[in-house]
Amino acid sequence: QEKRLKEHIKNNPGLNLELCEDAIYSDTHSGSDINRKDLQRLLKDVRSGKFEAVIVWKIDRLSRSLKHLLMIFEELENNDVSFISVQENIDFKGPIGKLIFQIFGVIAQFERELIRGRTHMGKVASAESGNYIGGGSSIPYGYKPYYLDKEKKKGRRLAIIPDEKNWVIKMYEWYIYEGLGDGLIAKRLNELGIQRGKYSKSKKPDSKWIAKHISFILTDTIYRGEHIAFRKDDLGNDLPPEKWITTKVPE
C-alpha cells in the first residue's frame, strides 16, 4: 500500500501533493482499535500542523469503526487537514469534499448528542431508583458509599457514619445556638483535631476545615435526607425546582 500511495502521489501532479517522508504511518493492530500507536502519532502530527492532507489506500486502513472515523474526520476538519482515499476515490480537498467533511461533522455531533441524552436518561433513571449518582470524589461528610450489588458495583447508596453524624449535629448546634459563622465553626473543628472524613473530597490526613466546607454542610439538602441529583436537563438548561430529580438518603 505504501508503494502504491507513493506512485499515486507521483502520477497525479494535479493533486498538488508532496510526500512527507517522515510522515508515513503504518499499524499492524486491528483497524477497529483507535489507540494504535501510529494512528495516535498521526493525530498528534495533525494537531501540530505538520501537513495539509492525509492519504490512505482505503478508508478502513484509517479505521473500521464508523464512530472512530467520525472522530478522526472531525479532528482533520478542525485542523484544516484534507483527507484522500485512493480506492474509494474520495478527496475532501475541493468544495464538494469540504461539504462532505461538514456532513461527517454534523453526523459526529448528532451521535454525541444521542450518547449524551442516553447517558443523562440512564443517570436520571438511576437516581429515581434511589441510587446516589454524585461523583466518586464528592461523598458528603458524614456518609460512606456502598453498593447493593458489590460484585458489579451497581446500586450505589449512602450510609451514615455515626461519629461524623455527631459532628454534623454539633455544627448545626454551634450555628443555631451559639451564633458561630462558617469560619469560626471550621476553626473550632480544627482546634479539636476533627478530621474532614475518609470520603471527603480531600483525603489528605492533614486536610483542614475551611469556611466553604461548613457552608456546604449547613446548606445542602442532603443533610435533611434529600440529594438533588439534577437541576438541569440533558441539554444543560436549568430546570424549575418542581422538576428537579431528587434521591432520598438517610438523615
Protein Blocks (a to p, Z undefined) as FASTA:
>chain_A
ZZmmmmmmmmmmmnopacdfklcccdfbdfkbmkbfklmmmmmmmmnopambdcdfbfkl
mpccfklmmmmmmmmmmnopacddfklopafkbmmlmmmmmmmmmmmmmmmmmmmmmmmm
mmmmmmmnopafbdfklccehiacddfblmnogaiacdddfklmmmmmmmmmmmmmnopa
fklmmmmmmmnopafbjklmblcfklccdfklmmmmmmmmklnopacfbfcdfkopacdf
klpccddddZZ
